[in-house]
């Protein structure tokens, strides 16, 4: 089993923001109420969930199949490893959505959802929110921006740190934290919007399925969003600090401020 020493620097920065997910996504109790696994049977979704999903996607005039969740059951014996993976940002097997491509027909794609059936149902509703939003409108355009070609994705990821450094270095003085954060947020905008819209759709799905989200479930969705927003603020502040060091050195080199 991997240990905490195997977590890289980037994961260490993100770990505090992934802590809520590490707790809730790795649930092991199959008897808890309102668990994800209670939303579907062995071969189909519960009628109330299916009807709520159909109601949500009808606005886009599409008819996708609701993806059957691929389960990753966490046990007390595997929970520590699952928690370490989640802290490191590797929680895809516990709650994620993607496209499943048919190897025999690359043009034939469908949606795929991974979930820990013992996790709270709000996480599965969130993933269903992603699938629903991808069917059209603004949600589809935002997801396309988020799922851009790999090289551009890498460029945006690098820009999310470099851009605040540049902004802080080029703007004289130390009053540029807001600018650095704004530049950082711009590079992460597709991801943040996609996640926020999925949670908003999840709340609507839960209400239409007859189970309005509790305060605790809203807190779980907020904690999941923090796992995206927190690192943004952390790297933006780090870039701001480094940029201001460069700003001071540049000012001294040019003979200003003396």
N, C-alpha and C positions, 0 to 999 in steps of 0.2 A: 504494500500500500504506500502511496506517496505520502510525504509529510509536508508540513507547512514550509519546510525549507525549499521545497520544489516550486514555490510560488515566485514568479519573477517580479521585478520592480513595479512594472505597470499593474500587475495584479494586486500587489500590496497597496498601491494607491487606491485601487477600486474596492478592495476588500471591505472597508467599513461601510461603504454604500451598498454592498451586496449582502450584508449581514441579515437584513430582514428576509431576503429570499432564501438564504442558507437555512434559516429556521423554518419557514413555512413551506417551501418547495420540497423539503426532505421529510415531510410528515410520514409517519409509519403506521398510524392507527386506522385500520379499515372500518372501525365502528363510529368514527366521528361523524357529526351531522354536516350536511351540505358539502360533502366531498365531491371532487371532480368525477370519480367513478360512478356516482349515483345519477349522473346526467345521461347515461347511455347503458344499454344492455349488451348482451353478447353479440348482437348483430345489427342493432339499430339504436338511434337516439330516442330518448323519451319524447312523446308527442309534443309536450309543452315547449321543449327546447327546439325541436324541429320546426314547429309553427312560428316561434319567435324569430328564428333564423330566416325562415321564408318571408316573413313580414318585413324583415330588415333589408333583404336583398331585392325585394320586389321593386323598390324605388329605382334600381339600376337595370331592371328588365333583363336579368340574367337568371340562369337556372343551374348553378353549380351543385354538385353533390356535397353534402356535408362530410368532410373527411373523418373516417373512423380513427379515433386516437390510437397512436402507437404507445403502449404503456411501458413505463419504466418504474417498477415497484421498488420502493426503498424499504429496506428492512432495518431493524436495529443494528444488525451486523454490518450493513453497508452504509449506514447513515453518515458516519464520520467522513468517509471518502467522498460521498455525495456532497456533503457540506463544504469540504475543501475545494471540490470542483466548482461549486456555486460561488464561493468566495473569490475564486480565480476568474469568474466570468464564464465558466464552462457549464452552464445549466441547461443546455439545449435539449438534453434527453428528458428533462423534467418539465419543461414548459417552453415550447417554441412552435413556430409555424414555418413552412417552406413550400417550395414546389417539388412535387415528385414527378420525375421524368421517366417515361416508359423507355427502357433501353432498346426495345425493338421498334419504337416509333418516337424519336426525339421531339417531334412536333406535338405529341400528345402529352400534355402535362395536367396534373391535378394537384390539389392542395394536400398538404400533409401536416398533421399536428402531433407533437410529442407531449406526453403529460405523465406525471406521477398521479395515479388514480386516488391516492390518499391525500393529495394536496387539496386545499380549499377550492371549491367550484369557481370562485372568482377568477382564478388563474386560467382555467379552461375557457370561461366566458371571454376573457381578454384575448385569447388566441382565436376564438371564433370571431371576435370583433375585428381582428386583423383580416381574416378571410373574407368577412362581409365587406369591409372597406375596400378591399382590392378589386371588387367587382365593377367599380365605376366611379365617376365623379372625382372630387378632389382627393379622396382617399387613394384611388388608383394612381393618380398623378404623383402624389407624395411618395407612395411606395415605389414607383418606378424611379424616382430620384434617389431614394434610399438604396435600391437594388441596382445601382448603376454599375457599369463595367468595373472589374476588379482594379484596374490600374487607377481609374478615377477615384474609386473608394479609398485606395491607399493614399492618393494625393490629398483627399479631404481629411483623412485621419492625420496625416503629417501637418497639414495646414492648421488643424485644430490646436496644435501646440505652437507652431512657428508663427502664425499670424498674430497671436497676442504678444509674443516676444517682439515682433517687428513694430506693432502699434505702440507698445510701451517704450521702445528704444527711440522711435522717431518723434514722439510727442514729448516736448521738454517738461521736466518736473515730474512729480509723483502723483499727479491728480488724474491719471489716465486709466485707473482700474476699471471704470465703467466702460471705456472704449475697448479695453482688452477683453472684457467679458462679452461685450457686444459682438466683437469680431469672432470670438470663440463660439458664441451661440449661433452665429450665422453659418459656420461650417457644420454645425450639428443639427441645424434646423429640420432637415427631412426626418431624421431619426426621432427627434423630440416630438415633432408633430404627429408622426406615425404612431408613436406609443401613446400619446395623449388621446388621439382620436380612437384608438383601439379600446382604451379604458372607458371612454365616454360611450362607445357603442356597446361595450360589455355591460355597463349599467343599464342601458336601454333594453338589451336582450334579457337581462335578469328580471327586470320589471315586467316585460311582456310575457316572460315564461311563468310569471306568477310568484316570483320569489325576489322581491325588492332587496337590494343589497343592504346588509346591516352596516352599522358604523365600523365594526371590525373589518368587514370585507372591503369597505372603502379605504380603510387604513392600509390593508394589504396591497391594494392597487397603487396607493400613493407611495408605499415603500418600494414597490417594483419600479415606479417611475423615478424614484430617487437614485436607483442604480444606474440610470442614464444621465440624470441631471447632475448628480454629485460629482462624478469624475470630470464633467465639463467645467464646473466651477473650480475644482481643484487644479486642473491643468491650466485653466485660464489664469488663475491666481499665480501659479508657478511661472507661467510664461510672462506674466506681468512683472514678477519679481526679477527674473533674469533680464527682461528687457530694460528695466530701470537701472540695473547694474551696468548694462551696455550704454544706456543713456548717460549715466554719470561719467563713465570712462570717455565717451565721445565728447562730452562737454569739457572735460579736463583736457583732452587732447587738442581741442580746437581753441582752448584758452578762454572759454566762456565761463561765467559764474565766478570769476576770480576778483 
